[in-house]
């Protein structure tokens, strides 16, 4: 439990890498379930770095709340793999939303949890490169 608490308290990618290396030294090979949890934490850190306010999964979609304009979304969409690009839509967030001005929708039907995480990671990487 202490190690999971340490993971939840990670505040930077560097800290996450340090913890991951420490676990390999102390416990050996990291189980797949823990690797998936580490990936979720890495995505949380990336989202914070690029100004993603909220990521929520609904029945048919994953919603990424941000301040990405439609023009920026189109640039992002053109950089992604065509099979991923087709899964994305952009919409304006409700005026009452406190979580950014836009929502990127990802069609998540027929995707495994691992595929969902991979897609988020790919999108976040492109946003990081776009913002730099």
Protein Blocks (a to p, Z undefined) as FASTA:
>chain_A
ZZmmmmmmpcbfklmmmmmmmmmmmnopadfklmmmmmmmmmmmmmmmnopabdcddfkb
ccdddfbdfklmmmmmmmpcfklmmmpccddddfklcgbjbdcdddfehiafklmmmmmm
mmmmmmmmmmZZ
